[in-house]
Amino acid sequence: MSTNYSLLFYLKKSKNYVSGPKPIYMRITVDGIPKEVSTGRECDPSKWSSKANRMKGTTEAVKTLNTYLYALASKVSTIHTTMTAATEEITAESIKLRYQGKDIKRTQFLEVFREHNMQMEALLGNGFKPNTLKGYKTSLLHIGQYLTFFNWFASEFLPDLLFRLTALLISTDDFTLLFYTEITARPLL
């Protein structure tokens, strides 16, 4: 199991590139296998130092970008150290996934609630009464119904409402825009 890795920041040129800034990519290499991740930043090629893997200059924008790249390198280093300490298999892909937060198993709220209710059912008679479990099951039912309604509302009704309000705002005066801005700034509940 290899524990060494290399990290490189570089400018990636797209196929139809003519001129202007290029996106900055981070390449993580383990055992000769590279994986690339976009940093979400761009740099003009004339201002990029390939030797330093950083932007050249002393302006505030250059310092900010270089600090951001150092922070990314530090985050990858921390991930590598954590994986080494946990004796996990270290590959370029596993470091990339951990960096992107995609390696974490995400559980949904209702699944966790159902598991809780099953555990509570097993504990009946050991300090827990049937009415307690009944309350938990009722809560699960109500939350499930609420989430189902909210998902329907958000996917079916809300986009149409926002479209109509936007069309209305485009066709009305500044007073309506101020009123709409005031209404949307207030909390719903």
Stockholm file with secondary structure:
# STOCKHOLM 1.0

chainA/1-189         MSTNYSLLFYLKKSKNYVSGPKPIYMRITVDGIPKEVSTGRECDPSKWSSKANRMKGTTEAVKTLNTYLYALASKVSTIHTTMTAATEEITAESIKLRYQGKDIKRTQFLEVFREHNMQMEALLGNGFKPNTLKGYKTSLLHIGQYLTFFNWFASEFLPDLLFRLTALLISTDDFTLLFYTEITARPLL
#=GR chainA/1-189 SS CCCCCEEEEEECCCTTCCSSCEEEEEEEEETTEEEEEEEEEEECGGGEETTTTEECSCSHHHHHHHHHHHHHHHHHHHHHHHHHHTTCCCCHHHHHHHHHTCSSCCCCHHHHHHHHHHHHHHTBTTTBCHHHHHHHHHHHHHHHHHHHHHHHIIIIIHHHHHHHHHHHHHTSCHHHHHHHHHHHHSCCC
#=GC SS_cons         CCCCCEEEEEECCCTTCCSSCEEEEEEEEETTEEEEEEEEEEECGGGEETTTTEECSCSHHHHHHHHHHHHHHHHHHHHHHHHHHTTCCCCHHHHHHHHHTCSSCCCCHHHHHHHHHHHHHHTBTTTBCHHHHHHHHHHHHHHHHHHHHHHHIIIIIHHHHHHHHHHHHHTSCHHHHHHHHHHHHSCCC
//
